[in-house]
Amino acid sequence: MDAIQTMLTRRSRGQLSRPVPPPEVLDKAFACALRAPDHRMLRPWRYLIIQDDALVALGNVFVKASLADKPGLEHPEIERLRNMPQRAPLIVVAITRHHDDAKVPRDEQVLSTGAAVQNFLLALHAQGYAAMWRTGPLAAHPVVMAALGLTTGESIAGFIYTGTGMAEAKPQSPLVKDDFVLEWRG
């Protein structure tokens, strides 16, 4: 699949199963992620791979974080939180490492991580795998961040749920370029 076709056909896929991308596919996807625009070569990103029993552990972390905020959570909500990471057989956590740099503002470092994640998603798709980028309040929860080993100055850019798509991606109507693109003439 060429680059243009990859970009035009990639869709978020929420229903994911095994097989997971094998190491050689993940290696290529990470190699693509590491080619993201990166002003002053700060390398403002890092990644965690979570699979197998670690998905169960992450679910328990989600429960612990949520109970810290709402001790009275009911059992169905606790089970929903516990099972969230198991919506995919592999999760990649994208982390932004914020650097103090006078020439590269924090927002630009976050955008670099976003570009890296997009490269990762496109590379997975080009190799026949599917993914969904998820965030939500748990991505910024201090209990989750501590459990995943984030340090001061780091933040979670997203949980990339990864695997093989269980169903065909829903067709998406093309957007009209002129609704989003204007020429500025000064």
N, C-alpha and C positions, 0 to 999 in steps of 0.2 A: 504494500500500500504506500503510495507516495505521500509526502508531507501534507499537501493540500487536501487530498482525500481523507487523510487521518483527521485533520482538523474539522472538516465538514461533516464527518460521520460519528465522531465521538459523542457519546451521551452518558450521563450519570446513570448507573445501574444499581438500584437498591436491592435487588434479589440476587445474591451471590452465593456460590457454592464452590466446592472443590472441583477440579484441581486448582491449587494456588499456582501462581506463576513460579516456575522452577528457578533456581539460583541464577542461571544464565540470563533469563528474562529479566529478573529483578536487577541484576548487575547492569544490563543495558539501560533499563529504566532509570536507575540511579545515575548512571553516567550522563544521561540526558538531563536529569534534574540539575546536576552539577555544572551544566553549561548555561545556566540562567544568567541574565544580565546581573552584574555584580560590581557596582561602582567601587573603585579602589581595592578590589579583590579582598573584601572583608570576610567573605564566606559566611554570611549571616544565617546559615541554616545547618541543621543536623536532623537525623532521623532515627526513630526507634522502630524495629519490626516486632510485632506482637502476634503470636499464633499459638495454637494448641492450648496447653494448660494456662499459658499466660493470658489468654482471652478470658478465662474464668476468673483469674486473679484481677484483671482489669474491671470486670463486672462487679467484683466485691469492692474494689476501690470506688466505683461509681456509687454503690450503695452507701458506703461509709461517708463519702462526701455529701450525699443528699441527706443522710440522717443527721449530719452535723448541722445542717441548715434547718431541717424539719424533722425533729425527733419523733413525731407522731405519724410518720408515713405508714400508710396501710400496706398490707401484704401484697396485693396485686401490683402496686407501684414499685415496691421493693423488687419483686420478681421481674418486672419490666426493665428496671435499671440493671439488674444483675445479668439479664439476657441481651442487653444492647450490643455488647461487643461481639456476640456470637451471630450477628446478622451477616457476618462474612468470615471466611476461614483465615483471613490474614488482615491485620491492620498495620498501616504505616503511620506513625505519628510524625508530622512535620513540625519542627520546632524552629522558631526564629531566635537567633542569638543576637541580641541588640548590642552594638558596639558604640562607645562614645567616640564620635568622629565629627569634627567640625564641618567637613565637606559632604558627609553622607547622613542626612537626617534619618531619624528612626523610621518614618513612613517609607522612605526609599528602601530600607532594609526589609521591612514587611513586604513591600511590593516584590523585592527580589525573591523572597521565599515563596510568594504566590506564583511568580513566574516559574520557579523551580518545580512547584507542585504541578502546575499545568504541563510542563515538559514531562514530568513523571507520568501523569494521566495519559497524555498523548502516546508516550512510548509503550505503555501497557496496552493501550487500544491497538496500536500498530502491530503488536505482537500477538493479538488475539485474546487479550484478557480484558476484564471490565473492572470498574471502580466507581466509588462514590465518595466525594469529599464532604465530610460532615464536621460541624463544630458544635455549637450550642453552649449553654452555660457551664457544663462540666469541663469544657476546654480551658476555661479561665479559673476553675475552682482551685484554691490553694492546696486542698487535700490531694486532688488528682495530680497537680503539678509536682508536689513533693513526692508522691508515690512513684512518679515516672522519672524522678531524679533531675528535674529542672533546677537550675541554679538562678541566682539573682541576675536579672537582665534577660531572662529567657521567657518566651511565651509559646503556647501551642497555637500553631497556624491552622491545624486541622488534623482530624483522624481520617485517613484515606482507607476506607473499607475496600478490600481487594479480593478478587477471585475470578471465577468463571461466571458469566451472566447466565441466569437460569431461564430467562425469557428474552425474547427479542426486545431490543430497545424500542420504546414508543417513538413513532415518527414525530418529528418536530417541524412545524411550519417554518419556512425560511423567514428571517426578519428582513424588512425592507430597509436597505442601506440608507436611503434618503431620510428615514425617520431618525437616524442617529448621526449622520455625517453631513456637515455643512462646510462650505468653503468660506474662510474668513478672508476678507479683502482689505482689511485695515480701515 
